[in-house]
């Protein structure tokens, strides 16, 4: 019987982007890679190296394996492939707000889909990934790349992906502590004032329109938020000071990346001030006794990609 292998690469993502809570996302140029081999014999062998490898489950609890099984079940291939070898090479910081769990889900789905003959489209994969993750804001840019706007209507997910008409460099500050998405969601209120909802609708709309149209002046206040960052600020010491430092150093604005604790600044390429922005953000963090390292990233335009596939004969 044949065992089949494929290697995939999936970008990091940043969700919310300030006002677009659970709706907006971007794909960034830092990647996790994974080689998946599906086997007809039962057995699971998982090896992880790189960022957060010591904290990644290597048994049936692994989210990559769960995602693979979900797709195989939907494709009616569970009997054909009963085991797997998974090799993960991780560069995306774990539990920092850069979509590491979404990357794992998308990697598992994309690889398994390729091995069984691509019965599912990218939109299908988005629906499956959202079923697993619970919301599309991170999984969508991981699949499609670019800047994504996502909606869920009666559990049906739609994604609009586009490339902004403004060249933007992302300065991501990675603090030296973890913050789980669960903890960051627990501090959010179950209801928000009408004025805050209106504030975010208008700012998320302005942000999307300004990027699609290429209007720099409309980005000046577009990253402002009233729905989640104020409530999460106590979890990230100095957050608003870091935002202000980034903007003063030349960024359009800065926001909490996903649920944090990473903070991401949006810097215009033509200003050539990314190093100054990174230094200012680091200094502001240090004033609150937080050490943080910068990542200099750009917009990934491809999303999840198949790098290599291989079929080999299993000899008994």
C-alpha positions as CSV (number, residue, x, y, z in Angstrom):
1,X,0.0,0.0,0.0
2,X,1.1,3.6,-0.6
3,X,1.9,6.2,2.0
4,X,1.7,9.8,0.8
5,X,3.6,12.9,1.9
6,X,3.3,16.6,1.3
7,X,5.0,19.6,2.7
8,X,3.2,22.9,3.3
9,X,4.0,26.4,4.3
10,X,1.6,28.7,6.2
11,X,2.0,32.3,7.1
12,X,1.5,34.0,10.5
13,X,-1.5,36.2,10.8
14,X,-2.6,39.2,12.8
15,X,-6.3,39.6,13.5
16,X,-8.6,42.5,14.5
17,X,-6.2,45.2,13.4
18,X,-7.6,47.5,15.9
19,X,-11.3,48.1,15.1
20,X,-12.0,45.0,13.1
21,X,-12.6,42.6,16.1
22,X,-13.1,39.0,14.9
23,X,-13.5,40.3,11.3
24,X,-10.3,41.7,9.8
25,X,-6.9,40.0,9.4
26,X,-3.6,40.1,7.5
27,X,-1.1,37.4,6.6
28,X,2.6,38.2,7.5
29,X,5.9,37.0,6.1
30,X,6.9,34.6,8.8
31,X,6.0,31.0,8.4
32,X,5.6,27.6,9.9
33,X,6.3,24.6,7.7
34,X,5.0,21.1,8.1
35,X,5.6,17.7,6.4
36,X,2.7,15.3,6.6
37,X,2.9,11.6,5.7
38,X,-0.4,9.7,5.9
39,X,-0.1,6.0,6.3
40,X,-2.6,3.1,6.0
41,X,-1.4,1.6,9.3
42,X,-2.5,3.1,12.6
43,X,0.1,5.1,14.6
44,X,0.9,8.7,15.2
45,X,4.4,10.2,15.2
46,X,4.8,13.9,15.8
47,X,8.0,15.9,15.9
48,X,8.1,19.6,16.4
49,X,11.1,22.0,16.4
50,X,11.5,25.7,16.6
51,X,9.3,28.2,18.4
52,X,7.3,26.7,21.3
53,X,8.2,23.1,20.4
54,X,8.4,22.1,24.0
55,X,4.8,23.1,24.6
56,X,3.3,21.4,21.5
57,X,1.5,18.1,22.2
58,X,2.9,15.2,20.3
59,X,-0.1,12.9,20.9
60,X,-3.7,12.8,19.8
61,X,-4.3,16.2,21.4
62,X,-2.3,17.9,18.7
63,X,-4.4,20.4,16.8
64,X,-2.7,19.6,13.5
65,X,-3.7,16.0,13.9
66,X,-7.2,16.9,14.9
67,X,-7.5,19.1,11.8
68,X,-6.2,16.3,9.6
69,X,-8.7,13.8,11.1
70,X,-11.5,16.3,10.6
71,X,-10.8,16.7,6.9
72,X,-10.3,12.9,6.4
73,X,-13.6,12.3,8.0
74,X,-15.3,14.9,5.8
75,X,-13.6,13.4,2.7
76,X,-14.6,9.9,3.8
77,X,-11.0,8.7,3.9
78,X,-10.6,7.7,7.5
79,X,-10.4,4.0,6.6
80,X,-7.8,4.6,3.9
81,X,-5.4,6.6,6.1
82,X,-5.4,5.6,9.7
83,X,-2.0,6.9,10.8
84,X,0.4,9.8,10.3
85,X,3.9,11.2,10.6
86,X,4.0,14.9,11.2
87,X,7.1,17.0,11.2
88,X,6.7,20.7,12.2
89,X,9.2,23.5,11.8
90,X,7.9,26.5,13.6
91,X,9.1,30.1,13.3
92,X,5.9,31.8,14.5
93,X,5.9,32.7,18.2
94,X,3.5,30.6,20.2
95,X,0.6,32.1,22.2
96,X,1.6,35.7,21.2
97,X,-1.2,36.8,19.0
98,X,0.3,35.8,15.6
99,X,-2.2,33.1,14.8
100,X,0.0,30.1,15.7
101,X,-3.1,27.9,16.4
102,X,-4.8,29.0,13.1
103,X,-1.5,28.2,11.3
104,X,-1.6,24.7,12.7
105,X,-5.2,24.2,11.7
106,X,-4.7,25.5,8.2
107,X,-1.5,23.4,7.8
108,X,-3.3,20.2,8.7
109,X,-6.3,20.9,6.5
110,X,-4.2,22.0,3.5
111,X,-1.8,19.1,3.7
112,X,-4.5,16.5,4.2
113,X,-6.6,18.0,1.4
114,X,-3.7,17.8,-1.0
115,X,-2.9,14.2,-0.2
116,X,-6.5,13.0,-0.8
117,X,-6.7,14.8,-4.1
118,X,-8.0,18.3,-3.3
119,X,-11.7,17.5,-3.0
120,X,-12.2,20.8,-1.1
121,X,-11.7,24.3,-2.4
122,X,-10.1,27.1,-0.5
123,X,-13.5,28.4,0.5
124,X,-14.4,24.9,1.8
125,X,-11.1,24.8,3.8
126,X,-12.1,28.2,5.3
127,X,-15.4,26.8,6.4
128,X,-13.7,23.7,7.9
129,X,-11.0,25.8,9.6
130,X,-13.6,28.1,11.1
131,X,-15.6,25.1,12.4
132,X,-12.4,24.1,14.3
133,X,-11.2,27.6,15.3
134,X,-14.5,29.1,16.1
135,X,-14.0,32.3,14.1
136,X,-12.4,33.1,10.7
137,X,-10.3,36.2,11.5
138,X,-7.0,34.3,11.7
139,X,-7.6,31.2,9.5
140,X,-8.8,33.3,6.6
141,X,-5.6,35.2,5.9
142,X,-3.6,32.0,6.6
143,X,-5.5,30.4,3.7
144,X,-5.9,33.3,1.3
145,X,-3.0,35.7,2.2
146,X,-3.3,39.4,1.9
147,X,-5.8,41.6,3.9
148,X,-9.0,39.8,4.6
149,X,-12.5,40.9,5.6
150,X,-14.6,38.0,7.0
151,X,-18.2,37.6,7.8
152,X,-20.2,34.7,9.2
153,X,-23.9,34.5,8.4
154,X,-26.0,31.6,9.8
155,X,-22.7,29.8,10.3
156,X,-21.7,30.3,6.6
157,X,-18.3,32.0,6.3
158,X,-17.3,34.4,3.5
159,X,-13.9,36.0,3.0
160,X,-12.9,39.0,0.8
161,X,-9.1,39.1,0.3
162,X,-7.3,41.9,-1.4
163,X,-3.9,43.5,-1.6
164,X,-3.8,47.1,-0.1
165,X,-2.7,49.9,-2.5
166,X,-0.3,51.2,0.1
167,X,3.0,49.5,0.8
168,X,3.2,48.8,4.5
169,X,5.9,47.4,6.7
170,X,4.8,45.6,9.9
171,X,6.9,46.1,13.0
172,X,5.8,43.4,15.5
173,X,7.0,43.6,19.1
174,X,7.1,40.2,20.8
175,X,7.0,40.6,24.6
176,X,8.8,38.0,26.7
177,X,5.6,36.5,28.1
178,X,2.7,34.4,26.9
179,X,-0.9,35.3,26.9
180,X,-3.6,32.7,26.0
181,X,-6.5,33.7,23.8
182,X,-8.8,32.2,26.5
183,X,-7.4,34.6,29.1
184,X,-7.6,37.6,26.8
185,X,-11.3,36.8,25.9
186,X,-12.3,36.4,29.5
187,X,-11.7,40.1,30.3
188,X,-14.1,41.2,27.5
189,X,-17.6,42.3,28.4
190,X,-20.6,40.3,27.1
191,X,-22.3,43.5,26.0
192,X,-20.9,46.9,24.8
193,X,-22.5,50.3,24.5
194,X,-24.1,51.3,21.2
195,X,-21.7,54.2,20.8
196,X,-18.7,51.8,21.0
197,X,-20.2,49.5,18.4
198,X,-20.8,52.5,16.0
199,X,-17.3,53.7,16.7
200,X,-15.8,50.4,15.6
201,X,-18.1,49.9,12.6
202,X,-17.0,53.3,11.2
203,X,-13.3,52.8,11.9
204,X,-13.2,49.3,10.5
205,X,-14.9,50.5,7.4
206,X,-12.5,53.5,7.1
207,X,-9.5,51.2,7.6
208,X,-10.6,48.8,4.8
209,X,-11.6,51.6,2.4
210,X,-8.4,53.5,2.9
211,X,-6.2,50.4,2.3
212,X,-8.3,49.4,-0.7
213,X,-8.2,52.9,-2.2
214,X,-4.6,53.8,-1.2
215,X,-5.6,56.9,0.9
216,X,-2.9,57.5,3.5
217,X,-4.6,60.5,5.1
218,X,-7.6,58.3,6.0
219,X,-5.4,55.9,8.0
220,X,-4.5,58.6,10.6
221,X,-7.2,57.6,13.0
222,X,-8.5,54.4,11.3
223,X,-6.7,52.0,13.7
224,X,-8.6,53.2,16.8
225,X,-10.8,50.7,18.7
226,X,-13.4,50.7,21.5
227,X,-14.4,47.1,21.7
228,X,-11.5,45.0,23.0
229,X,-8.2,46.9,23.5
230,X,-9.2,49.0,26.5
231,X,-10.3,45.8,28.3
232,X,-7.1,43.9,27.5
233,X,-4.7,46.7,28.3
234,X,-4.2,45.6,31.9
235,X,-2.8,42.3,30.6
236,X,-0.1,44.0,28.6
237,X,1.9,46.6,30.6
238,X,2.4,49.9,28.8
239,X,0.3,48.9,25.8
240,X,-1.0,52.4,25.0
241,X,2.3,54.0,25.6
242,X,3.8,51.6,23.1
243,X,1.1,52.6,20.6
244,X,1.8,56.3,21.1
245,X,5.6,55.8,20.7
246,X,5.1,53.9,17.4
247,X,2.9,56.6,16.0
248,X,5.3,59.4,17.1
249,X,8.2,57.6,15.4
250,X,6.4,57.5,12.1
251,X,3.8,54.6,12.1
252,X,0.3,55.1,10.8
253,X,-0.8,53.4,14.0
254,X,-0.3,50.4,16.2
255,X,-2.6,47.8,17.6
256,X,-2.8,44.7,19.6
257,X,-2.1,41.7,17.4
258,X,-4.9,39.3,17.8
259,X,-5.5,38.7,21.5
260,X,-1.9,39.7,22.2
261,X,0.5,40.2,23.8
262,X,2.3,41.1,20.5
263,X,1.8,44.6,19.4
264,X,2.0,45.5,15.7
265,X,2.7,48.9,14.1
266,X,1.8,49.7,10.5
267,X,4.7,51.7,9.0
268,X,4.6,53.3,5.5
269,X,7.4,51.9,3.4
270,X,8.3,55.3,1.9
271,X,9.1,56.9,5.3
272,X,12.1,54.5,5.9
273,X,11.5,54.6,9.7
274,X,11.0,51.0,10.7
275,X,14.1,50.9,12.8
276,X,13.1,54.1,14.6
277,X,9.6,52.7,15.2
278,X,11.0,49.4,16.6
279,X,13.4,51.2,18.9
280,X,10.6,53.5,20.2
281,X,8.3,50.6,20.9
282,X,11.0,48.7,22.7
283,X,11.9,51.7,24.8
284,X,8.3,52.3,25.8
285,X,7.9,48.6,26.7
286,X,11.1,48.8,28.8
287,X,9.7,51.7,30.8
288,X,7.1,49.3,32.0
289,X,9.7,46.5,32.8
290,X,8.8,44.5,29.7
291,X,11.5,43.1,27.4
292,X,10.3,42.7,23.8
293,X,12.0,41.8,20.5
294,X,11.0,43.2,17.1
295,X,10.0,41.3,14.0
296,X,10.2,43.2,10.7
297,X,7.5,41.7,8.4
298,X,5.6,42.4,5.2
299,X,2.3,41.3,3.8
300,X,2.2,37.7,2.6
301,X,0.3,37.6,-0.6
302,X,-0.1,33.8,-1.2
303,X,-1.5,32.3,2.0
304,X,-1.0,28.5,2.6
305,X,1.1,26.8,-0.1
306,X,2.1,23.3,-1.0
307,X,5.9,23.1,-1.3
308,X,6.4,19.4,-2.1
309,X,4.4,16.2,-2.4
310,X,5.6,12.6,-2.6
311,X,4.1,9.1,-2.9
312,X,6.2,6.1,-1.8
313,X,5.7,2.4,-1.6
314,X,5.5,1.0,1.9
315,X,7.3,-2.3,2.0
316,X,6.3,-4.9,4.5
